[in-house]
């Protein structure tokens, strides 16, 4: 099993190219199931989750071809074509590896009239039921059956029919599944209390490029006028706002300055506001964002919430940064109930953090010390890398397969801006 070794204490300076967004890519790939024509996705990140999703689509009958990109050499272009749906079953062996696999449910149901999908897996950061996904599809006329760890959805004869979907709570995944199902439903669908994350807008814009008719982008009410069929398209995946935010924290925690090429301000308002409140300097560039440390990090009071508020996917990284702040910070996690599993590992490195239910009190310390630590989930993994970049001595981050799910060529990118970091394989 691979480990990442970091010898900390070096300020990071230079330029990092931000890759295509993991969460957007995993939402756009199942759009290929909605048409028998070619969908070309550009700026696709090289990640384990993307590869796993590709294998799942291959099993469903989607042919895929991947080619590398020019320029920074990180992103790829993938062409996907589902001439025929060879199978409507998404098996446990693949789906268990990542929660995003549930996103084949809506498009399979819309195009093939049926779908059988294993209940999903992913990071162990808390209970994430899919009941809102299923209720949304039922509002479009689907019959749902749960048996032996699988969801079996069946559309009525003649296909799905438009309807009103009103979510009691905001759900990104349920909004995505409902949107993909509704574009081929007969009539008009209205999704109320829809998630407003940038990745939702990215999905809607891709579907529009494929011929869908969607109104209300960037709002909490989406109106979809169903079409008989969609056509192929070429679409570029948005830059990863969480990767950009993570490297911005790396600049802050090491006392450096990083240009985050391709990062987009419009998707990062809450993250950038937090960096500024913590004392960082943020400069918006023509094609990116520059983040610089500016003296001691100031403590913060932050609470995670759906977009446009502060994202839960940045909570762990900010915690590492605030572990070295000049004062006491308060972080409150409102999205997932079990997203503080990185706290014991940060404490091993000298952080002073106390968890009180959904909140964490972070008392800034003078320095962190390198130690062997174990990654527990994707974003927690990055928080440990950040701590290692600032710590005195050597840090070993174990179970880095979590990192490979969401950060493209992490060691290569960090080494290029001055980090002393390497990957070591026990094998």
Phi, psi and omega in degrees: 000140183285151172229155173249127180254128181232128171253108193277181175099008181254125174295137180265129180218138178138210188233133175237127177277122180279132184279173172299150187286128176302309185294330176285315182302317182289342176272327183281327184302317180292349175300337179299335180288347186272356182213156175265005178260175186281131169251122179252121179251118180261160179063036180277127183287153177270094186223155179298320181295322178296317179295319179297319180292324177299316180297322177297314180297323176302319180294332181275355177109008180272123174275140183227148175219134184239137173225150181288168182252162175269187175075241183290343172079014181261308190281166181229165171245131179240130172256133182233137178217122178249073180304317176222151174273109184281332180209146175249019181248122175259106192283158182303318186303329179266314185297327183298338185285336182201140184293330184299345180300336180297345183285359172276348185298307182298308181295322177298315180298318183293320185270317186262347179085358178201157177200138175234113189232131177297146173300139193279167176247224181116197181292145180273064184252011176138174182286123180228076184292160181251021183299326180291327175301312186291319179296325178296317180290326176296326178295341177262007175103001183286146170262134185240135176227134176250124181203134173054038177082012180236151170257124175246118180245138181227131177274151177292165177300130184098352175096179180292154180237138180303152180197185178258125178247116181241108182280130177290331175224157181288130177223118180295307183298318180293322176298318181295314180296318180296319181296315181291327178288322187289335185293339177249007178281151178285129178092199186251136177243138175242124177254114181260147185058039178289150174294147184247011181305148179304329180293331175294315178298320178299316178299312181299319180293325176294316179296322177296320177297336179269001176108002179287157177244108186228132178242154175092021180305141180072006177249176180268009175230116180250134177243123184240123175262110187298148179241156177292325180203159173247161179245177180287170181195164169246131186216143181257126180294136180296155175295152185278108182291332180282321174298315179299316178297324179295316179288332173297320176295327178295321176297316182293313188288337180261359181073031183247201180211127183230136170268121182260089185294137179083347180299143183245126181298322187295342179260000190230023186304311183292322179295313182293324177297320177296319178297318178295316180298331179278001176102002180281158175258130181237125180237125179274123182257173179299323181223055179152195183220139176249128180239129182230142171288150182218071182085203184293142177287134180269147179290158182226161167239112186232145174228131179283149179194165179300156179306137017266014179283184184292129187282141177300331181289354177249359184298314184294321181293318177295326179299317178299315180299318183284346176296341179249015181285160178271074181141190185253131179250157176233119177247133179237126182257112183255351186269306182241141186274354186227045186251032175241025183290347177279347185299311179301326180288319176296324178296327177297336181265005176104003179289149179249094185229132178237123179269128178235087182065241181275356183247156176228127176266120183247109179264118184298139178245167182292322181200162173252158182237134180301145181199161171289129180225163184237126177287139182247335176201179188301302185286328174299323178302315181292327178297325179286324175298315179300315179298320179295326179295331182262343188286156172279131178090199188256135175244134175247118178260117182261162181061050185282002176299336175298316180299321183294343177286337189221354181232115184280122174050051185303312182296321180296316181294317182288322178299323183293343180248016171111000180284146172263091188217141178209156176258133181237132179254131176294338182273000000 
